[in-house]
Amino acid sequence: MARVESSDSGVYEYHPTQSGNQSEAMNTGRHRMKVMVLGATGLTGGMVVEKLLEQAEISTVIAPVRRPMVVENPKLEQRFMDFDAMEAAPDAFQVDVLICCLGTTLKKAGSREAFRKVDHDYALKAAQMARNAGARALILMSAIGASSQSPVFYNRVKGELEDNVRALKFPYLAIYHPSLLLGQRKEARTAEALGVAVMPVANRALIGPLRKYRAIEAEAVASAMVNELETISGITSGGAVVRVWEYDDILTMGNRR
């Protein structure tokens, strides 16, 4: 079972155990939801959008984009947006759930400052706007090893974002801690391509407490995020719920349907 930690603040922390089993603290149910996907043109975000569009309980999928998506669906609302001026489109953030898969690389960003702007500042601003507009839940793609105290810049930025979105007190917050994501990307990432090549062998060596470092298919992560909406749709808790999912938990959640 997932470990539950409670505090006087009313925040309930869910952390994965090695078994990957889950414990439900909220009632589940069906509700036609409006969902925003940040990072919809990326590997995982694109898969999340496609899977959401297949769900009868989803009424609208809002995708803030800077370039058009090839997907066409009456439930998909593409919002062309200047991410430096999100405040200009407050109505776009009037959603039930925000799923954030936004992320870049240091190489693509070109500098640490530019990387932080995408992976921290844009993601946090979107979360703040969604929360202020009444969003009930945030599903956040972070990374294994994320910690605001990490000496590794990438992990530290991810950890700082986690700390800041926790402070927003969403009624439901799910933080995903995948390791290397496997899948066919539109753009080449040399370092990741090398990792993908060796991971089939490396994964078999990562056992016991090291299993959380196994590479995982982006499709499995996308499936887990979409399946998690079943839990979010029945939120009745008076406090805030925080769940932190790692490798085994993500696989389990992804296979729920």
C-alpha positions as CSV (number, residue, x, y, z in Angstrom):
1,M,0.0,0.0,0.0
2,A,1.1,3.6,-0.6
3,R,2.4,5.2,2.6
4,V,0.1,8.1,3.9
5,E,1.5,10.9,5.9
6,S,-0.8,13.5,7.4
7,S,-0.1,16.8,9.1
8,D,-2.0,19.5,11.0
9,S,-2.1,21.5,7.8
10,G,-4.5,19.0,6.3
11,V,-2.1,18.0,3.6
12,Y,-2.0,14.2,3.0
13,E,1.2,13.0,1.4
14,Y,1.2,9.8,-0.7
15,H,4.5,8.2,-1.5
16,P,5.2,5.0,-3.4
17,T,6.3,1.8,-1.9
18,Q,8.3,-0.8,-3.7
19,S,5.2,-2.9,-4.4
20,G,3.6,-0.1,-6.4
21,N,0.1,-0.8,-5.0
22,Q,-2.1,2.2,-4.3
23,S,-4.5,3.3,-1.6
24,E,-7.6,5.3,-2.5
25,A,-8.3,8.2,-0.1
26,M,-11.0,9.8,-2.3
27,N,-14.2,8.6,-3.8
28,T,-14.2,7.9,-7.5
29,G,-16.9,8.9,-9.9
30,R,-17.6,10.2,-13.3
31,H,-17.8,13.9,-14.2
32,R,-17.4,15.5,-17.6
33,M,-14.2,17.5,-17.1
34,K,-12.5,20.3,-18.8
35,V,-8.7,19.6,-18.9
36,M,-5.7,21.7,-19.9
37,V,-2.6,20.0,-21.2
38,L,0.6,22.1,-21.0
39,G,3.3,20.7,-23.2
40,A,0.8,19.2,-25.6
41,T,3.2,19.2,-28.5
42,G,5.8,17.2,-26.6
43,L,6.3,13.4,-26.4
44,T,4.2,12.6,-23.3
45,G,1.9,15.6,-23.6
46,G,0.8,14.7,-27.1
47,M,-0.1,11.2,-26.0
48,V,-2.0,12.6,-23.1
49,V,-4.1,14.8,-25.5
50,E,-4.9,11.9,-27.8
51,K,-5.9,9.6,-24.9
52,L,-8.1,12.4,-23.3
53,L,-9.9,12.9,-26.6
54,E,-11.0,9.3,-26.5
55,Q,-12.6,9.6,-23.0
56,A,-16.3,10.2,-22.8
57,E,-16.0,11.9,-19.4
58,I,-13.8,14.6,-20.9
59,S,-15.8,17.5,-22.4
60,T,-12.9,19.8,-23.6
61,V,-9.2,19.5,-23.9
62,I,-7.4,22.9,-24.0
63,A,-3.9,22.9,-25.4
64,P,-1.9,26.1,-25.1
65,V,0.5,26.0,-28.1
66,R,2.9,28.1,-30.0
67,R,2.7,25.9,-33.1
68,P,-0.4,24.1,-34.4
69,M,-1.0,20.4,-33.6
70,V,-1.9,18.0,-36.3
71,V,-4.7,16.5,-34.2
72,E,-8.2,17.5,-35.1
73,N,-11.1,16.8,-32.8
74,P,-14.2,18.8,-31.8
75,K,-13.3,18.4,-28.2
76,L,-9.8,19.9,-28.7
77,E,-9.3,23.6,-28.3
78,Q,-5.9,24.8,-29.4
79,R,-5.0,28.2,-27.8
80,F,-2.1,29.9,-29.5
81,M,-0.4,31.6,-26.6
82,D,2.6,33.7,-25.7
83,F,3.9,31.9,-22.7
84,D,5.5,35.1,-21.5
85,A,2.0,36.7,-21.3
86,M,-0.3,34.0,-20.1
87,E,-2.2,36.6,-18.1
88,A,-3.6,37.8,-21.5
89,A,-5.7,34.6,-21.7
90,P,-7.2,34.0,-18.2
91,D,-10.3,32.3,-19.6
92,A,-8.1,29.5,-21.0
93,F,-7.2,28.4,-17.5
94,Q,-10.8,27.9,-16.3
95,V,-10.5,24.1,-16.2
96,D,-11.1,21.3,-13.8
97,V,-7.6,19.8,-14.1
98,L,-4.2,21.0,-15.4
99,I,-1.9,18.3,-16.7
100,C,1.6,19.7,-17.0
101,C,4.1,17.9,-19.2
102,L,6.0,21.0,-20.2
103,G,9.8,20.6,-20.3
104,T,12.9,21.2,-22.4
105,T,16.6,20.4,-22.2
106,L,19.6,22.6,-21.4
107,K,20.9,22.1,-24.9
108,K,17.6,23.1,-26.6
109,A,17.0,26.0,-24.2
110,G,20.5,27.3,-24.7
111,S,21.2,28.5,-21.2
112,R,20.3,27.7,-17.6
113,E,18.1,30.8,-17.4
114,A,16.1,29.8,-20.5
115,F,15.8,26.3,-19.1
116,R,14.5,27.6,-15.8
117,K,12.0,29.8,-17.6
118,V,10.4,26.8,-19.4
119,D,10.6,24.1,-16.8
120,H,9.9,26.3,-13.7
121,D,8.5,29.7,-14.5
122,Y,6.0,28.8,-17.3
123,A,4.8,25.7,-15.5
124,L,4.4,27.5,-12.2
125,K,2.6,30.5,-13.8
126,A,0.1,28.1,-15.5
127,A,-0.5,26.3,-12.2
128,Q,-1.1,29.6,-10.4
129,M,-3.6,30.8,-13.0
130,A,-5.4,27.4,-13.1
131,R,-5.6,27.3,-9.3
132,N,-6.9,30.9,-9.2
133,A,-9.5,30.1,-11.8
134,G,-10.8,27.2,-9.7
135,A,-8.9,24.1,-10.9
136,R,-9.3,21.2,-8.5
137,A,-6.3,19.2,-9.5
138,L,-2.8,19.4,-11.0
139,I,-1.0,16.4,-12.5
140,L,2.7,17.4,-12.8
141,M,5.4,15.7,-14.8
142,S,8.6,16.1,-12.7
143,A,11.6,13.7,-12.7
144,I,13.2,11.1,-10.5
145,G,15.7,12.7,-8.2
146,A,13.9,16.1,-8.2
147,S,14.8,18.1,-5.0
148,S,15.2,21.8,-4.3
149,Q,18.3,20.8,-2.4
150,S,19.9,18.8,-5.2
151,P,23.4,19.9,-6.3
152,V,22.3,18.9,-9.9
153,F,20.8,21.9,-11.7
154,Y,18.1,20.0,-13.6
155,N,16.9,18.1,-10.5
156,R,17.0,21.3,-8.4
157,V,14.8,23.2,-10.8
158,K,12.3,20.4,-10.9
159,G,12.4,20.2,-7.1
160,E,11.8,24.0,-6.8
161,L,8.8,23.7,-9.0
162,E,7.4,20.9,-6.9
163,D,7.8,23.0,-3.7
164,N,6.1,25.9,-5.3
165,V,3.1,24.0,-6.7
166,R,2.6,22.3,-3.3
167,A,2.2,25.7,-1.8
168,L,-0.7,26.4,-4.1
169,K,-2.7,23.8,-2.1
170,F,-4.6,22.2,-5.0
171,P,-7.2,19.8,-3.6
172,Y,-5.4,17.1,-5.5
173,L,-1.8,17.2,-6.7
174,A,-0.1,14.2,-8.4
175,I,3.6,14.5,-9.0
176,Y,5.2,12.0,-11.4
177,H,8.8,10.9,-11.0
178,P,9.7,9.0,-14.1
179,S,13.3,8.3,-15.1
180,L,14.3,8.3,-18.8
181,L,11.2,8.5,-21.0
182,L,11.1,6.1,-24.0
183,G,9.4,7.0,-27.2
184,Q,9.7,8.5,-30.7
185,R,10.4,12.2,-30.3
186,K,9.9,14.7,-33.1
187,E,13.3,16.3,-32.3
188,A,16.6,14.5,-31.8
189,R,18.0,14.4,-28.3
190,T,21.4,12.8,-28.6
191,A,22.0,12.1,-25.0
192,E,18.6,10.5,-24.6
193,A,19.0,8.5,-27.7
194,L,22.2,6.9,-26.2
195,G,20.3,6.2,-23.0
196,V,17.5,4.6,-24.9
197,A,20.0,2.3,-26.6
198,V,21.4,0.9,-23.4
199,M,18.2,0.9,-21.2
200,P,16.8,-2.5,-22.2
201,V,19.9,-4.0,-20.6
202,A,20.3,-1.5,-17.8
203,N,16.6,-1.9,-16.8
204,R,17.1,-5.5,-16.0
205,A,20.0,-4.6,-13.7
206,L,17.9,-2.0,-11.8
207,I,16.2,-4.2,-9.2
208,G,14.9,-3.7,-5.6
209,P,15.2,0.0,-4.5
210,L,16.8,0.8,-7.8
211,R,13.7,-0.1,-9.9
212,K,12.5,3.5,-9.6
213,Y,15.4,4.5,-11.9
214,R,14.2,2.3,-14.8
215,A,13.4,3.9,-18.1
216,I,9.7,4.0,-18.8
217,E,7.6,4.3,-22.0
218,A,6.1,7.7,-22.3
219,E,2.9,6.0,-23.3
220,A,2.7,4.3,-19.9
221,V,3.1,7.7,-18.2
222,A,0.4,9.2,-20.4
223,S,-2.0,6.4,-19.7
224,A,-1.4,6.7,-16.0
225,M,-2.1,10.5,-16.1
226,V,-5.4,10.0,-17.9
227,N,-6.5,7.1,-15.7
228,E,-5.8,9.2,-12.6
229,L,-8.7,11.4,-13.7
230,E,-11.1,8.7,-12.4
231,T,-9.9,9.5,-8.9
232,I,-9.8,13.2,-9.4
233,S,-13.4,13.3,-10.6
234,G,-14.7,12.2,-7.2
235,I,-12.7,14.6,-4.9
236,T,-14.6,15.1,-1.7
237,S,-11.7,15.6,0.7
238,G,-11.6,18.8,2.7
239,G,-7.9,18.9,2.8
240,A,-5.2,18.8,0.1
241,V,-4.0,15.4,-1.2
242,V,-0.5,15.0,-2.7
243,R,0.6,11.9,-4.4
244,V,4.1,11.1,-5.6
245,W,4.4,8.4,-8.2
246,E,7.5,6.5,-9.3
247,Y,8.2,3.7,-11.7
248,D,6.1,0.8,-10.3
249,D,3.2,3.2,-9.3
250,I,3.1,4.7,-12.8
251,L,2.9,1.3,-14.4
252,T,0.1,0.2,-12.1
253,M,-1.9,3.4,-12.6
254,G,-1.4,3.0,-16.4
255,N,-2.9,-0.5,-16.4
256,R,-6.0,0.4,-14.4
257,R,-8.5,0.5,-17.3
